[in-house]
């Protein structure tokens, strides 16, 4: 075992948005930081986030005075079934406006477009015109960190392909970490503070996995997160510092992961961003050929509806053979497709969305369910009825009140989606005053922090779309400020 003689002010483990935010702000304050990343690239799962980042009230919102922090709190608690840590929710929501301002003004990220996502009472999810928001924010922060590294290389060390193996303790405090580097050697490094930002555990599928332990019923579901999402921080913190894990059975199943028709049994899926429903998209069941749920309900409600009412029969003609034969067809009208051209273009380039007529859509539905008796005339009549609802002439029997534009007979965009494991609300319990890790005996470890998906509390039973990126930025800033403040004492 090699041992470094260096000592850092802070070690940050994980380079998703939470880790990058923390790293940048600590470097900006003058600290010396070691950033450890398990993969060969920075960004984690944050770089894939496509729907946006929440913020209220901001100058970009339509009539921002209508929305409020109080409304955002209410939506978050309702989605989380009030299992949320209320103080963490307050921190998240009350700092959402400043998070958007900071990303725009300091990190130079375009977040000028605002959309309505499921479970939100107002349009408050921000994104740019061109780049997906996760990619744009991660890229902006990476450039800032690179600039500091170029100017002061001695103050920042970024180790990629570095896997956390142990948290080192001494007299009730963390003294550093041990990690396995790309050289396959184990390195021990000391630090005054350690920040865990290692993400969730939805890809932890082995025989001793956290997913198998807490939600064995989900072990065969496809997933949207990277293979690195294996709960390293949760496992190691519980083992080495007796950290308490909470809400571990609260695992989010996102209702729409794209199913590739040329490889429908692949376990990893491209996430179909909630933005696609927010701009006006609807979901059709192969069982009936028509809608079955208010598509703008919270993710858990929509997923439950897919599992109950939108199954794909075993005699399907796309070759779907997995145990989980659940799926719906996302359909977006031509006018609404123009609201998210970068997303639509990417999905089309990957063969996940196709453009066609109502007749082409019916052909796909009958590939999914050869026994479907729906005729072309009947499907066109259903769309004509839906257009009356879109115009406000009729009330939606499913309860949806926000739609996009009309659905015509031509130029529809559509693709097959299926529920996927997406986010773990449970994780390391933290002190809501400072995000420091708490032990099973109720003690707070004074210099060990956990932020982002590795921690628990803020989302309760179910996370709202757009609040993952927000959590990373808000609590990355929050922890950085706490570390900087403690350093000055």
N, C-alpha and C positions, 0 to 999 in steps of 0.2 A: 504494500500500500504506500503510495506516495503522499506526502503531506505538504501542502503549500505553506510557505512562511508568510504569505500575504494575509492581511486582515482587511475586510471591507466594512464600510459603514453599514451597508445593507446588501443582502442577497435576495434577489427576486427570482422565484422559481415559476417559470411559465411565461411565455411571450404572447399570449392572447392580449386582447385590448386592456384587460385589468393590469396585467404585468407591464405592458408597454407604457400605459399611463403613469403608473407608479415609478417606473424606471426613469422616464423623462423628467418628471417633476423633482425627483430626488437628485438627479444629475444637475438640473437647473439650480437647485439650492446649494450646490457645491459638494454634494456627497460623492463618495467613491462606491460604485455599484457593480456587483457581479450579477449578470442576467443569465440564467440557465434555461435552455430550451431543449426539450426532448427530441424534437424533429430536426430536420436539416434546413428548415426555413422558419422565419418568424411569422407570427400571426395567429397560430392556433386555429380554433373553429371560428373565432371572431371575423377572420378575413372572408368567411363564406356568407356572413349575415347580409341578407339582401332586402329585407322589408323596410328597415329604417331604425331610427332612434327617437324615443319619445322626449317631449319637452313641453312644459306649460308655465305661464303663457309666454309665447314668443312672438316676435314681430313677423314671423313667416306664417303664422296660423291665420286662416280666414276668420275674421272677427275674433281675435284672440281674447277680447274681453269676455266672450261667452264661456270660454273654458276657464278652468281654475285649478289650483293645486288641490283644493278640497274635492273637486270632481275626479281628479286623477287618483287621489287617495281612495275614494269610494269605489272606483272601478278596479283598483288593484286588490282591495280587500274582498270585493265580491268575487273576482276571479280566483283568488286564493282561498276562498271559503273561510275567510277570517282566521286562517291558521298562520298568517303572516306575523312577523315581529313588527308591531306597530311603530316602534321607534325607527327601525330600519326603513320602513315604508315612508315615514316622514322625511328622513334624510334623503331617500331616493327622489321623492317627488318635489320637495322644496328646493332641491339643488338641480332640478332638471333644466330649468331655463338657463342658469349659469353654465351648465355643461354644454348646451347648444351654442351659447355665445362664445365660450372658450374654444370649442372646436372650430367655429367659424372664424373668430378673430385671431387666434394664436396658431392654430394648427392648419388654417387655410383650407378647411373642408367645406364644400358646397352642400348645404342642407336646406336649401330654399324651398323645396317642394314638400308639401304636407299632405298626408293621406290618412284615411280612416281605416283602422284595422279592427278585427273582431274583438268584441268585449269592451271597446272604448266608446264612451258616450259622445266624444268629440274627435275631430281629426286633429291628431297631435303627433303623428309619427313622421319624422323628418328624413328626407333623403335628397340626394343631388339629382341633377338633370342627366348626367352621363354615367358615372361610375357607381357600382353598388356601394352602399354606405359603409359596410364593414371593410371592404377593400380600401375605400378612400380614406377612412380614419386610420386604419393600420398603416397604410402607406405614408400618410402625413406624419404620424408619430415616429415611424422608422426613420424618415428623413431628418427629423429633428434630433433624434438620438445619434444618427450617423454624423451629423454636423458637430455635435459635442465631442464625439469620439475622434473625429479628425483633428479638432482643435486641441483636445486634451486627452490623448490616448491612454494616459495613465489612470484616468478616473473611471473608465468604463471597460469592463471585460465581458464580452458576449460569447458564451460557450454553447454552441449548437451540438445536437446529438449527445446531450448530457442528461442522464437519467438520475433523478434523485433516488438515493438509496437509504439515507438515514438522516434524521434530525438529531444533532448533538446537543446534549443537555449538561449543565453544570450548575449545581446549587440553585435549582428552581428556575434557571434562565436558559434560554437557548444560546449556545456559544458558536453555532455554525451548522454546516451540513456536510454530509459526505455524498458524493455523486460519482457515477461511472461515466467517464468521458468517451469521446469517440476513439481514443486509444485503447479502450477496454480496461484501463486501469482505474482504480478507485482513488479519488482525491478528497481530502478533507480541507475545508476552508472555514476560517473563523469570520464572524461578523457581529456587529452590535445588534442588528435586527435581521429577521428573516420574514419574507412575505411569501406566502403560498398562494399562487394563482394558477394552479395546475388543471383547472377545469373539472368536468363531471366524470361520470362513470358509465355512460350509456353504451360504450363499446367494450365494456369489461365482461367478456362472455365465457371465460374459462371455467373450469370446475369449481374454483374457489372464489368466483367473482362476487362483487358486491351486488350486481344485478341479480344473479342467481340466488343470493342470500335474501335480498329484500323484496324482489319482484320476479320470482321464477316464472310467473305467468307471461312475462314479456320477453323471455329469453330467445324466442324464435322469431321475433319481429325484425323486419329490416330496420336499418338505421341511417341517419343522415350525418352523424359526426365522424371525424377522422378516427383511424385505428388507434391513435395515441390516447384516446379519451377513456382511460382505464382506471380512474380513481386512485392514482398514485398518492396524491396529497392526503386524501381521506384515510387510506390504509396506513400510511407511514405515520401520520399524526396520531392516529389511534394507538398504534403499536408503540411509538417512541415517547410520546408525551402524555399518553392517556387522554387524548382529546375526546370530547363527547361528540358523537354523530347524531344528528336529529333529522326528522322528516325523510328518512332514507327511502321510504316506500313511495314517496311522491315523485313519480317519474312521468314526464310529459310525453304523450304520444301525439305527435303533430299529424293532423288529418291528411296532409297532402305532400307526399314525397313522390316525385315523378317515377313512373314505371316505364323502362325502355321496352318497347314492343319487340325489339330484336333480342332482348335478354331479360325477360320479365322476372326470372328467378334470382337475379343478382341481389345479394343481401344489402349492398350499399346503394343508397338512392340520392340523386340530386334533390335537394329540398325545393319544393314549389312554394316560393315565398307567399306569405299571407297577403302581400300586396296584390297578388293576382285576383283575389276575391275582393279586396278593398276597392279596387278600381271598377268593379262591376261584375266580376266573374261569378258563375254559378256552378254547382256540382250536380251531376246527373247520376242516378243509380242504374247499373246494368240490369237490375231486377225488374224495373218498371220503365226505364228510359227517361225518367224525369226527376225533378228535384224532390228532396226528402228532408231538408233541414234549412234553417236560416243560416246561410253561409257566414254571417258575421257574428255568430255567437262565439264564445270563448273556445279555445282549441280543444279543451276536454269535451265540451258538449258536441262539437262537430265530429270529433273522433268517435265518440260513443255512438253517434248516429250512423256513421259509416260502418262501424262494426255490427250494428243491429239491422241496418236497412240497405246496405250497399255491398252485397257479396257478389263475387264473380263465380259462376258455376264451374264445376269440375270439367264440363264438356266444352269449355272455352276454346277458341281457335287461335289464341296467341301463344299457347304453350305454357301457361302458368300452372305450375305443379306444386308449389309450396303449400304447407299446411294453412298459411294465412292468406286465403283467397278473398281479400277484401279490397275494394277499389271503387273509385268514382271517376267520372269524366269531367274535367274542368272545361268550361266553355266560356269564351270571352268574345263579346261583340266587336265588330271592326272599329267603331269609334273609341271604345275603351282600350283597345290594343295600343292606340297612339299615345296613351297616357304613361306607358311604361316601355318605350321602344327599346331601351338597352336590355331590359330583362327579357322581353319577348324575342328580341333578336338572338340573344344568347341561347334561350331555350330552343328556338328553332334550329340554331346551328348544331345543337347537340342531338337533334332528332326527338326532342321531348314534347314539343308542340308542333302541330301542323296546321296549315290553313286550308279551309275547304268550305263546302256548302253544307246545308242541313242534310242533304242526301248523303254526303260523305260522313257526316257525324253519325247518322243512323247506321251506316255500314260498319263503323267502328263499334257502336253499341251492340250490334248483332254478332260481331266477332267475339266480344266479351261474353255475350249470352245468346247463343244460337236459337234459343227457344223464345226470345223476345217477340211478342206479337204486335208490337207497335208499328203502325204504318207511317209512311212519309207524310201523308196528309194529316194524320193525327199529331205527329211531331210538330209540323208547321202550325197547326191550330194551337198547340200548347205554347209555342213561342209568341203567337199573336196575342194570346191571353196574358202572357208575361209582360209584353210590351205595354199593355193597358195598365198593369201594376206599376211599371216603370214610370209611366206618365202620371200616376196618381189617380187614375180613374177607378181603379179597383184596389182592394186591400189584399196584401199577400196572405194567404191562409197559413203560411209558415211563420209569419210575424216579422219578416224583414222589412225595414223601413228605409234603408239607404241602398239605392241602386246606381248603376252607371247609365249608359246609353241603351239604345234599342238593339235588339238582336235581329239581323236581317237574314235572308235566305242564303246569302253568299258571304264570303270573306270572314267566316268565323275562325277563331283560333281554338284548338282543343287538344287535350292530351289526357292520358290515363294517370291517375294518382292513387296512392295507397298510404295508409297510416304508417308512420315511421317513429322509432325512438329518437327523440330530439333533444331533451333537456332534463337534467335532474335537479329538482328543487331542493332536495336534501343534501346534506354535507356536514362540514365541520361547524359546530355551534360556536358563535363568536359573541363577545361582549358588545352589545349594540351601542355602547358609549364610544367605543374606539376600534372595533373590528379585531380585537385581540382574541386569540384562541382560548376557549374555555375547556377545562378538564371535566372528567366525569364526577369529580368531587366538588365541582362548583368554583374552582379557582381560575383566575385569569393569568395566563402566561404573559409576563410583562413585555416581552420583545418578539413575540411570534404572532403574525397576523395572517388572516385568511380572507381573500376577496374573490368576487366573481363566482363562478359555478361551483367551485370547491367548497364554498360556504353555504350555510342554510339560513333561512329566516325571512328574507325579504319577499319571496314570491308565494310562500305558503303552499297551498295545494296545487296551484296551476299558475304558470307565468303568462302575463300578457305579452303579445307580440310587440316588439320595439323596446321592451324593458331590459333585455339582456345586454345590449350595447350600453344602454344608459347605466345599468348597474355597474358595469366595468369602469366607465368614466367617473361616475359619482364616487364610488368607493375607492377607486384608485387615487383620486384627488384627496378624499377624506383621510385615507391611511397615510398618504405622503405628508399631509399637513400635520397629522398626529406624530409621525416620526420626527419631522423637522422641529416641532414644538418640544417634544421630549428631549431632543438633542440639545436644545438651548437651555434647558433647565439646569 
